[in-house]
Amino acid sequence: MENSSVDKVKKEKNNSNIADAVSLGANSEMLNQYSEAGKQFKVAYDGIDHETGQKLHQGLKSIAESKVNPDYANQNINQQAGYSAEVLDTAKQNAQNIKNGSSERASRTDDLGRVNDTKADQVILDEFGNVKSGSEVQMKFLKNDDAFINNVSQKKYSEHYPDGKYSVPADQYDAIKAGLKEKIAALEKQQLTPEKQKQLDYLKKVEKNLKKSEVSKTEAIEARINPDKVTIKEIAKVSHEAGVNAAKIGAGVGGGISLITNTFAVIKGEKDVEVALTDTGVDTLKAGVTSYGTGVANTAIASVMKNSSKEIVRSLGKSNAPAYIIQTAISTVKSLARLCRGEINAYEFFQEIGKNGTMLLVSAQGALIGSAVMGGAAIGGVLVGPLIGGLVCALVGSAIYDYTIGMKVLNEEIDAFSLQLSNEIMLLKEYQARLMSFDLDKFKRETDNFNVVGEHISQDHSAEDFNLMLKSTYKYLGIPCPWGEGSLDEFMQNKSGVLTFG
């Protein structure tokens, strides 16, 4: 390979590493928030929050280990599924509150020491841990819709639960709501005795206050029978959502850096506008895909680490160490591939993986600093704070590593960087004149096309849609899909699966 080609590959590799590092830092706070949401399902499974020491009355694992009488297996399973529903519903509400930035938390009354509370199964706590007035609710996971309506029509229910606030399975809610309205309509046509009037008034209260649970009857039974599978599934859902959000930021940052570098390439005459635009679009997609994978893996791993019984593991989970490890591993795999292709020698390989590890760690923190200093300022949809903070600290992190391997190398790189900066400042002076020769209408059309791609990435997708988009992107880029033929969600649930990067 000619020296100019090698230098070009090295520059593109360095830009890619900087983009990965800046994206990691820009995503850091969001990934921490989502992994905290994912942790709620690990707490629900374990039955204890190892960070706070709070013990649940029962966790999904302990409920699943409850004894079952062979003669009444279905009855026992359904009853115990109701307990699993309470635990899972509470975890889902808390995960959503964390993602939304709300300080409110759901809690089972059993977990507050009010075991077998006759008034409520679940309450909402404010930021100080106090029960919010009017938040009490009874959760009723009965065998079918008619069973619920028949039960609340009985006098003892109106006496035991006068507030008439019930939460029912998500997949039974519509049928129960309709059944209550039919029951009310039938009673209103009758000549009512005082007893019937009380029944009518209570059913109206129940219909008005009826709440749809976050859990379906099917999910409740699955949580009772396979709590580990349900826990993995819920953490995977949160991780996928985090990955989608990470892809949005990663695509913006990666596209922004690519736009800058390709603009300089056009100014220098190294590329024409069409090639530069195509390269920017491809870089944007690559950055989005990489950020998605990193976001998914980080959230899933950190969700589990944050509720480890080992304090050191919990600390690592909260420090975003999983993200640094994942990103460094990806960078190392890329460097190894370049070594095998003969693009770098052994010395350059070890220098590169050492530098990348340092740069990832320092520039990620720099991106956070940049966000704090510059706020939400944006140019062309790219956040300036994380971009500038990350770029500066990436250079600083790189220089720190170089210092450890010799001042001579450091000085050479500083001199080279200074010379490059001077040349690029001079080139910028020519930029305005060069712009006049561009076909700006065509440039706008091409840019609009890539904006459509960016908007597509930013849209909410189902897991199936996003899996298809990822597969298509890898195929377009000519890169083998790291998780093989199946979907990413299937890979996430496969304990023996291993990502394979081409």
C-alpha positions as CSV (number, residue, x, y, z in Angstrom):
1,M,0.0,0.0,0.0
2,E,1.4,3.5,-1.0
3,N,2.3,5.9,1.8
4,S,-0.4,8.3,0.9
5,S,-3.0,5.6,1.0
6,V,-1.7,4.4,4.4
7,D,-1.8,7.9,5.8
8,K,-5.3,8.3,4.5
9,V,-6.4,5.1,6.2
10,K,-4.7,6.2,9.5
11,K,-6.4,9.6,9.4
12,E,-9.8,8.0,8.8
13,K,-9.2,5.5,11.6
14,N,-8.3,8.3,14.0
15,N,-11.4,10.3,13.0
16,S,-13.5,7.2,13.6
17,N,-12.0,6.7,17.0
18,I,-12.5,10.3,18.0
19,A,-16.1,10.1,16.8
20,D,-16.7,6.9,18.9
21,A,-15.2,8.5,21.9
22,V,-17.1,11.8,21.6
23,S,-20.4,9.8,21.1
24,L,-19.6,7.7,24.1
25,G,-19.2,10.8,26.3
26,A,-22.3,12.5,24.8
27,N,-24.4,9.4,25.5
28,S,-22.9,8.8,29.0
29,E,-25.6,10.5,31.0
30,M,-28.5,9.0,29.0
31,L,-27.0,5.5,29.2
32,N,-26.6,5.8,32.9
33,Q,-30.2,6.8,33.2
34,Y,-31.4,3.9,31.1
35,S,-29.3,1.4,32.9
36,E,-30.8,2.7,36.2
37,A,-34.2,1.9,34.7
38,G,-33.0,-1.5,33.6
39,K,-31.8,-2.2,37.1
40,Q,-35.3,-2.0,38.4
41,F,-36.0,-5.4,36.8
42,K,-32.9,-7.0,38.3
43,V,-34.1,-5.7,41.7
44,A,-37.6,-7.2,41.0
45,Y,-35.9,-10.5,40.2
46,D,-33.5,-10.6,43.2
47,G,-36.0,-9.2,45.7
48,I,-33.4,-6.8,47.1
49,D,-31.9,-3.5,46.1
50,H,-28.2,-4.2,46.9
51,E,-27.3,-0.5,46.7
52,T,-29.8,0.7,49.3
53,G,-30.2,-2.5,51.2
54,Q,-34.0,-2.4,50.8
55,K,-35.5,-5.9,50.7
56,L,-38.8,-6.6,48.9
57,H,-41.3,-8.8,50.6
58,Q,-40.9,-11.1,47.6
59,G,-39.0,-11.0,44.4
60,L,-39.8,-12.8,41.1
61,K,-37.3,-15.5,41.8
62,S,-38.6,-16.3,45.2
63,I,-42.3,-16.3,44.0
64,A,-41.3,-18.8,41.2
65,E,-39.9,-21.1,43.9
66,S,-43.2,-21.2,45.8
67,K,-44.7,-24.6,46.4
68,V,-47.5,-25.8,44.1
69,N,-50.0,-28.4,45.2
70,P,-50.2,-31.0,42.3
71,D,-54.0,-31.3,42.8
72,Y,-54.5,-27.5,42.4
73,A,-51.6,-26.6,40.2
74,N,-53.5,-24.2,37.9
75,Q,-55.2,-22.5,40.8
76,N,-51.8,-22.1,42.6
77,I,-50.0,-20.8,39.6
78,N,-52.7,-18.3,38.8
79,Q,-52.7,-17.0,42.4
80,Q,-48.9,-16.7,42.5
81,A,-49.0,-15.1,39.1
82,G,-50.9,-12.3,40.7
83,Y,-48.0,-11.6,43.1
84,S,-45.6,-11.7,40.2
85,A,-47.7,-9.2,38.4
86,E,-47.5,-6.8,41.3
87,V,-43.7,-7.0,41.4
88,L,-43.3,-6.7,37.6
89,D,-45.8,-3.9,37.3
90,T,-44.0,-2.0,40.1
91,A,-40.7,-2.4,38.3
92,K,-42.1,-1.3,35.0
93,Q,-43.6,1.9,36.5
94,N,-40.4,2.7,38.2
95,A,-38.3,2.1,35.1
96,Q,-40.6,4.4,33.1
97,N,-40.4,7.1,35.8
98,I,-36.6,7.0,35.8
99,K,-36.5,7.3,32.0
100,N,-38.9,10.3,32.2
101,G,-36.8,12.0,35.0
102,S,-39.7,11.7,37.5
103,S,-38.9,11.3,41.2
104,E,-42.1,9.4,41.9
105,R,-41.8,5.7,42.6
106,A,-44.4,2.9,42.8
107,S,-44.2,0.5,45.7
108,R,-46.1,-2.6,46.8
109,T,-47.7,-2.1,50.2
110,D,-46.1,-5.5,51.2
111,D,-42.7,-3.9,50.6
112,L,-43.6,-1.0,53.0
113,G,-44.3,-3.5,55.7
114,R,-48.1,-3.4,55.2
115,V,-48.4,-7.1,54.3
116,N,-51.8,-8.2,53.2
117,D,-53.1,-4.6,53.4
118,T,-56.9,-4.7,52.9
119,K,-57.0,-1.2,51.3
120,A,-54.3,-1.4,48.7
121,D,-51.7,-3.6,47.0
122,Q,-49.8,-0.8,45.4
123,V,-49.1,2.9,46.1
124,I,-47.2,5.8,44.6
125,L,-44.4,7.5,46.7
126,D,-43.3,11.1,46.3
127,E,-39.6,12.1,46.2
128,F,-39.5,12.0,50.0
129,G,-40.9,8.5,50.2
130,N,-44.3,9.6,51.4
131,V,-47.5,7.9,50.0
132,K,-49.3,10.2,47.6
133,S,-52.9,10.7,48.7
134,G,-55.3,8.9,46.4
135,S,-52.7,6.7,44.8
136,E,-53.8,3.5,46.5
137,V,-54.9,0.7,44.2
138,Q,-55.9,-2.9,44.4
139,M,-54.5,-5.2,41.7
140,K,-56.8,-8.0,40.6
141,F,-55.4,-10.6,38.3
142,L,-58.4,-13.0,38.1
143,K,-58.9,-15.9,35.6
144,N,-61.2,-14.0,33.3
145,D,-63.1,-10.8,32.7
146,D,-66.4,-12.1,34.1
147,A,-64.7,-13.1,37.3
148,F,-63.7,-9.6,38.0
149,I,-67.1,-8.1,37.2
150,N,-68.9,-10.7,39.3
151,N,-66.6,-10.1,42.3
152,V,-66.9,-6.3,42.3
153,S,-70.6,-6.6,42.1
154,Q,-70.7,-8.3,45.5
155,K,-71.5,-6.3,48.6
156,K,-68.4,-7.5,50.4
157,Y,-66.2,-5.8,47.8
158,S,-67.8,-2.4,48.2
159,E,-67.3,-2.8,52.0
160,H,-63.7,-4.0,51.9
161,Y,-62.6,-1.7,49.1
162,P,-64.8,1.4,49.3
163,D,-62.5,3.5,47.1
164,G,-63.2,1.2,44.1
165,K,-59.7,1.6,42.7
166,Y,-58.6,-1.4,40.8
167,S,-55.7,-2.3,38.4
168,V,-56.5,-5.1,36.0
169,P,-54.4,-7.0,33.4
170,A,-53.5,-5.0,30.3
171,D,-55.0,-7.6,28.0
172,Q,-58.3,-7.7,30.0
173,Y,-58.7,-4.0,30.6
174,D,-60.9,-3.2,27.5
175,A,-63.2,-6.2,28.0
176,I,-63.6,-5.5,31.7
177,K,-64.3,-1.8,31.0
178,A,-67.0,-2.7,28.4
179,G,-68.5,-5.3,30.7
180,L,-68.8,-2.8,33.6
181,K,-70.6,-0.3,31.3
182,E,-73.0,-3.1,30.2
183,K,-73.7,-4.0,33.9
184,I,-74.3,-0.4,34.8
185,A,-76.6,0.1,31.9
186,A,-78.6,-3.0,32.8
187,L,-79.0,-1.8,36.4
188,E,-80.1,1.7,35.4
189,K,-83.0,0.2,33.6
190,Q,-84.2,-1.6,36.7
191,Q,-86.4,-0.3,39.5
192,L,-83.7,0.0,42.2
193,T,-83.9,-0.9,45.8
194,P,-81.5,0.8,48.2
195,E,-79.2,-2.2,48.0
196,K,-79.2,-2.1,44.2
197,Q,-78.6,1.6,44.2
198,K,-75.5,1.1,46.3
199,Q,-74.3,-1.6,43.9
200,L,-74.9,0.7,40.9
201,D,-73.0,3.6,42.6
202,Y,-70.1,1.4,43.4
203,L,-69.9,-0.1,39.9
204,K,-69.8,3.4,38.5
205,K,-67.0,4.3,40.8
206,V,-65.1,1.2,39.8
207,E,-65.6,1.9,36.1
208,K,-64.4,5.4,36.5
209,N,-61.3,4.5,38.5
210,L,-60.3,1.4,36.6
211,K,-56.6,1.3,35.8
212,K,-54.8,-0.7,33.1
213,S,-51.8,-2.5,34.6
214,E,-48.4,-2.4,32.9
215,V,-48.6,-6.2,32.9
216,S,-50.8,-8.6,30.9
217,K,-52.3,-11.8,32.3
218,T,-50.0,-13.7,30.0
219,E,-46.9,-11.8,31.2
220,A,-47.9,-12.4,34.8
221,I,-48.0,-16.2,34.3
222,E,-44.8,-16.1,32.4
223,A,-43.1,-14.1,35.2
224,R,-44.3,-16.8,37.7
225,I,-43.0,-19.7,35.6
226,N,-39.9,-18.2,33.9
227,P,-38.8,-15.1,35.9
228,D,-35.3,-15.1,34.5
229,K,-36.6,-15.1,30.9
230,V,-39.0,-12.2,31.7
231,T,-36.2,-10.2,33.5
232,I,-33.9,-10.6,30.5
233,K,-36.7,-9.6,28.1
234,E,-37.5,-6.4,30.0
235,I,-33.9,-5.4,30.4
236,A,-33.5,-6.0,26.6
237,K,-36.4,-3.7,25.9
238,V,-34.9,-0.9,27.9
239,S,-31.5,-1.6,26.3
240,H,-33.0,-1.4,22.8
241,E,-34.6,1.9,23.6
242,A,-31.3,3.2,25.0
243,G,-29.6,2.0,21.8
244,V,-32.0,3.9,19.6
245,N,-31.4,7.1,21.5
246,A,-27.6,6.5,21.4
247,A,-27.8,6.0,17.7
248,K,-29.4,9.4,17.3
249,I,-26.6,11.2,19.2
250,G,-23.9,9.0,17.7
251,A,-25.1,9.6,14.1
252,G,-25.2,13.4,14.8
253,V,-21.7,13.5,16.3
254,G,-20.2,11.1,13.8
255,G,-21.8,12.9,10.9
256,G,-20.6,16.3,12.3
257,I,-17.0,15.2,12.5
258,S,-17.2,13.6,9.1
259,L,-18.7,16.7,7.7
260,I,-15.8,18.8,9.1
261,T,-13.1,16.4,7.8
262,N,-14.7,16.0,4.4
263,T,-15.1,19.7,4.0
264,F,-11.4,20.1,4.5
265,A,-10.8,17.3,2.0
266,V,-12.9,19.2,-0.6
267,I,-11.0,22.5,0.1
268,K,-7.7,20.7,-0.3
269,G,-8.9,19.2,-3.6
270,E,-8.6,15.6,-2.2
271,K,-12.3,14.9,-2.9
272,D,-15.1,16.4,-5.0
273,V,-18.3,17.4,-3.4
274,E,-20.3,14.3,-4.5
275,V,-17.8,11.9,-3.0
276,A,-17.5,14.0,0.2
277,L,-21.3,13.9,0.7
278,T,-21.4,10.2,0.1
279,D,-18.6,9.6,2.6
280,T,-20.3,11.8,5.2
281,G,-23.6,9.9,4.8
282,V,-21.8,6.5,5.1
283,D,-19.9,7.8,8.2
284,T,-23.1,9.0,9.7
285,L,-24.8,5.6,9.3
286,K,-21.7,3.8,10.6
287,A,-21.6,6.0,13.7
288,G,-25.3,5.5,14.3
289,V,-25.0,1.7,14.1
290,T,-21.9,1.6,16.3
291,S,-23.6,3.8,18.9
292,Y,-26.7,1.7,18.8
293,G,-24.7,-1.5,19.6
294,T,-22.7,0.2,22.3
295,G,-25.8,1.6,23.9
296,V,-27.6,-1.7,23.9
297,A,-24.6,-3.6,25.3
298,N,-23.8,-1.0,27.9
299,T,-27.3,-0.7,29.2
300,A,-27.8,-4.4,29.5
301,I,-24.5,-5.0,31.3
302,A,-24.8,-2.0,33.6
303,S,-28.4,-2.8,34.5
304,V,-27.2,-6.1,36.0
305,M,-23.9,-4.7,37.5
306,K,-25.8,-2.0,39.3
307,N,-27.6,-4.5,41.5
308,S,-24.7,-6.8,42.1
309,S,-24.1,-7.9,45.7
310,K,-20.5,-6.8,45.2
311,E,-19.9,-3.2,45.9
312,I,-17.0,-2.9,43.5
313,V,-19.1,-4.3,40.7
314,R,-21.9,-1.8,41.5
315,S,-19.4,1.0,41.4
316,L,-18.1,0.0,38.0
317,G,-21.7,-0.2,36.8
318,K,-22.4,3.3,37.9
319,S,-19.1,4.7,36.4
320,N,-20.0,3.7,32.8
321,A,-17.0,1.4,32.8
322,P,-19.0,-1.1,30.7
323,A,-19.3,1.5,27.9
324,Y,-15.6,2.2,28.0
325,I,-14.7,-1.5,27.9
326,I,-17.1,-2.2,25.1
327,Q,-16.0,0.7,23.0
328,T,-12.3,-0.1,23.6
329,A,-12.9,-3.7,22.6
330,I,-14.6,-2.6,19.4
331,S,-11.7,-0.3,18.6
332,T,-9.2,-3.0,19.4
333,V,-11.0,-5.4,17.0
334,K,-10.8,-2.8,14.3
335,S,-7.1,-2.3,14.9
336,L,-6.5,-6.1,14.8
337,A,-8.3,-6.3,11.5
338,R,-6.0,-3.6,10.1
339,L,-3.0,-5.4,11.4
340,C,-4.1,-8.6,9.6
341,R,-4.7,-6.7,6.3
342,G,-1.2,-5.3,6.5
343,E,-2.3,-1.7,6.9
344,I,-0.2,-1.3,10.1
345,N,2.7,-3.1,11.7
346,A,2.9,-4.7,15.1
347,Y,4.4,-1.6,16.8
348,E,1.7,0.6,15.3
349,F,-0.9,-1.9,16.5
350,F,0.1,-1.9,20.1
351,Q,0.6,1.9,20.0
352,E,-2.9,2.3,18.5
353,I,-4.8,0.1,21.0
354,G,-3.0,1.8,23.9
355,K,-3.7,5.3,22.6
356,N,-7.4,4.4,21.8
357,G,-8.0,3.1,25.3
358,T,-6.7,6.3,26.9
359,M,-8.4,8.6,24.3
360,L,-11.8,6.9,24.9
361,L,-11.7,7.3,28.6
362,V,-10.5,11.0,28.6
363,S,-12.5,12.2,25.7
364,A,-15.7,10.7,27.0
365,Q,-15.3,12.8,30.2
366,G,-14.3,15.8,28.0
367,A,-17.6,15.5,26.1
368,L,-19.5,15.8,29.4
369,I,-17.4,18.9,30.4
370,G,-18.1,20.4,26.9
371,S,-21.8,19.8,27.4
372,A,-21.8,21.6,30.7
373,V,-19.8,24.5,29.4
374,M,-21.5,25.1,26.1
375,G,-24.9,23.7,26.9
376,G,-27.2,22.7,24.0
377,A,-25.7,24.9,21.3
378,A,-25.8,23.1,17.9
379,I,-24.5,23.6,14.4
380,G,-26.3,21.7,11.6
381,G,-28.0,19.5,14.2
382,V,-24.7,18.6,15.9
383,L,-24.3,19.3,19.6
384,V,-21.3,21.7,19.9
385,G,-20.6,21.1,23.6
386,P,-19.9,17.3,23.4
387,L,-18.2,17.7,20.0
388,I,-15.7,20.4,21.1
389,G,-15.2,19.0,24.6
390,G,-14.6,15.5,23.2
391,L,-12.3,16.6,20.4
392,V,-10.1,18.7,22.7
393,C,-9.9,16.0,25.4
394,A,-9.3,13.3,22.8
395,L,-6.2,15.2,21.7
396,V,-5.2,15.7,25.3
397,G,-5.8,12.0,26.1
398,S,-3.8,11.1,23.0
399,A,-0.9,13.3,24.1
400,I,-0.9,11.9,27.6
401,Y,-0.4,8.4,26.2
402,D,2.3,9.6,23.9
403,Y,4.1,11.2,26.8
404,T,4.3,7.8,28.5
405,I,6.1,6.3,25.4
406,G,8.6,9.1,24.9
407,M,8.9,12.9,24.7
408,K,10.3,12.6,21.2
409,V,7.2,11.1,19.8
410,L,5.1,13.7,21.7
411,N,7.1,16.6,20.3
412,E,6.8,15.2,16.8
413,E,3.1,14.9,17.0
414,I,2.7,18.4,18.5
415,D,4.9,19.9,15.7
416,A,2.9,17.9,13.1
417,F,-0.4,19.0,14.6
418,S,0.7,22.7,14.7
419,L,1.8,22.6,11.1
420,Q,-1.4,20.9,10.0
421,L,-3.4,23.5,12.0
422,S,-1.5,26.4,10.3
423,N,-2.1,24.9,6.8
424,E,-5.8,24.4,7.5
425,I,-6.2,28.0,8.7
426,M,-4.7,29.2,5.5
427,L,-7.0,26.9,3.5
428,L,-10.0,28.3,5.4
429,K,-9.1,31.8,3.9
430,E,-9.7,30.3,0.5
431,Y,-12.9,28.6,1.5
432,Q,-15.2,31.5,0.6
433,A,-13.9,31.8,-2.9
434,R,-14.1,28.0,-3.4
435,L,-17.7,27.9,-2.3
436,M,-18.7,30.1,-5.2
437,S,-17.6,27.3,-7.6
438,F,-19.8,24.7,-5.9
439,D,-23.2,23.7,-7.2
440,L,-25.1,24.8,-4.1
441,D,-28.5,23.6,-5.3
442,K,-27.1,20.1,-5.9
443,F,-25.3,20.3,-2.5
444,K,-28.6,21.2,-0.8
445,R,-30.4,18.3,-2.6
446,E,-27.8,15.8,-1.5
447,T,-27.8,17.2,2.0
448,D,-31.6,16.8,2.2
449,N,-31.3,13.2,1.2
450,F,-29.0,12.5,4.1
451,N,-31.3,14.5,6.4
452,V,-34.1,12.0,5.4
453,V,-31.8,9.2,6.5
454,G,-31.1,11.0,9.8
455,E,-34.8,11.5,10.4
456,H,-35.5,7.9,9.7
457,I,-32.9,6.9,12.4
458,S,-34.6,9.4,14.8
459,Q,-38.0,7.9,14.4
460,D,-39.4,5.5,16.9
461,H,-39.2,1.9,15.6
462,S,-40.3,-1.4,16.9
463,A,-37.6,-3.9,17.7
464,E,-38.4,-5.7,14.4
465,D,-38.2,-2.5,12.3
466,F,-34.9,-1.5,13.9
467,N,-33.5,-5.0,13.4
468,L,-34.4,-4.9,9.7
469,M,-32.8,-1.4,9.3
470,L,-29.6,-2.6,11.0
471,K,-29.4,-5.6,8.7
472,S,-30.0,-3.4,5.6
473,T,-27.3,-1.0,6.8
474,Y,-24.7,-3.6,7.3
475,K,-25.6,-5.1,3.9
476,Y,-25.3,-1.7,2.2
477,L,-21.9,-1.1,3.8
478,G,-20.7,-4.5,2.8
479,I,-20.0,-5.5,6.5
480,P,-21.1,-9.0,7.9
481,C,-23.8,-8.6,10.6
482,P,-22.0,-9.1,13.9
483,W,-24.8,-11.2,15.4
484,G,-25.4,-13.5,12.5
485,E,-28.7,-14.4,10.8
486,G,-31.1,-13.8,13.6
487,S,-32.4,-10.6,15.1
488,L,-30.5,-8.5,17.7
489,D,-33.2,-9.2,20.3
490,E,-32.8,-12.9,19.8
491,F,-29.0,-12.5,20.1
492,M,-29.5,-10.5,23.4
493,Q,-31.5,-13.5,24.9
494,N,-28.9,-16.1,23.7
495,K,-26.5,-16.5,26.6
496,S,-24.0,-18.3,24.4
497,G,-24.1,-15.8,21.6
498,V,-20.8,-14.0,20.6
499,L,-20.6,-10.8,18.4
500,T,-18.3,-11.4,15.4
501,F,-16.9,-8.3,13.7
502,G,-15.6,-8.6,10.2
